[in-house]
Amino acid sequence: MRFKMFSEFMITGFCRRFSWIVLAVLAAVLSVASAACDRVALLAPAGSTITLTPLASALPLNGSTSIIAQVIEPAGTPPQRGTLVTFTTTLGTILPIEVETDSGGRVMVTFRAGTQSGMATIFALSGGVTTGTEGAVKIPIGAAAATGLSLSAAPSTMLAGGTSTISATINDSSGNILPGVPVTFSTDNGSVNPSVATTNQNGIATATLTTTRTAIVTATAGVTTTDGTTTITAPTKTITVTVEALPTASIAASGTQHQVGFPVTFTVVAQPGTGSTATIQDVTVSYGDGDSDSLGAATGTTTVSHVYDSDGSKTARVNVVDTNGGKNSSATVVFVQTQAPIVSLTIDSSVTVGATKTVNFRATVTPAGTQVTQYVWVFGDGQSLTTFTNTVSHDYATATLPRTATVTITTTTNQTASSSTTVSP
């Protein structure tokens, strides 16, 4: 009896252990099968299509955008959820490069442009299904994305020799600004500096035009880009900067001999620049001795006179300003001398005594104030006399008359003058 009970107990325990072993083996088999299923990716069946849609048609350097891939099976329905789609690109990066579809057969990835300009061509595939060349997405990056260019000049009208700031704003095909794009500037007159400028964070590149004549400035954004099938031509624009001619000015003195204390006449001409829209605003003449005259808005030919109170070389100048702020000037040099002295000789009185006649001579010098260093008297009878006064007396023998008497003066400036008179019996 005991043996029988023991045997049943042992048999029952064995069966239980066996059941647990079977269950453990079955669980292991199921786990292996499940792992094997996880490693086998779902792929789009043959005949399916993959359509790519970027959310941006162009990107700046370091820009990014999302790309949507739509997978459709031959029957026109989305594939099984979890179908794997793989992405590749010729430029930039895609994150992630592998994505599983949602229930609608769609996936979304992020495309990052990077720091290199060019044309990025993006492909997608799932198994043997691919977008191919025709279905690939092409996104121009940086300089290659530049399709819009606008130019402005500040100021657009300037004076000869002035400067104007040329600004080029670069956009992509969607109107988005593009930083980091090189812009080449050139002009048909004057110079533009720098010749190549890069757009800032606002998509603007600037250069400075310097010219004396009306100039056409040309700007070209980026470079013409092609990937063999698609060509993007670098946009080019021009802008005209008008240069207003400066006013003209001239001044000339009449005659060549100019004396202290006597008026010097100047002819002044002021005209707007040829083709200029401006008018003369102010004409000022300075005479080179500290004096000046304002002639207002005198246009054309004007004459002015000025009296110098000292001798020497004098530079007279006319300065002209027009309503655009244009300025010009002209100068002339005049040589001013102290007035040449003039002396006249007169006989104040004469007294005849016997055979002798006494004559009183007086020398009068102009202009008043002339300083005389000496008077040389030549009486015409072989006698002469040097004095420092303007009067002298001389006795003539009656038999020697008539005689011609002469006086010659010398001034402190070494100028001389002479005068004669006849002494009659």
Protein Blocks (a to p, Z undefined) as FASTA:
>chain_A
ZZmmmmmmmmmmmmmmmmmmmmmmmmmmmmmmmmmmmmmccdddehiacddddfbfbdce
hiacddddddddfkopacdehiacddddfedcdddfbdcddfkopacddddebjaecddd
ddddehjbcebjmlpccddehjlmpmbdcdddddfbdcehiacddddddddfkopacehi
acddddfehjdddfbdcddfkopacdddddfbdcdddddehjaddehjaccddddddddd
ddddddddddddedjbdcehiacdddddddddehiabdcfbdcddehnopacdehjaehj
dddddddfbecjdddddddddfkopacdddddddddddddddddddfbdcdehjbccddd
ddddddehiacfbdcddehnopacddfbfbdcddddfklpccddddddddfkopacdddd
dddZZ
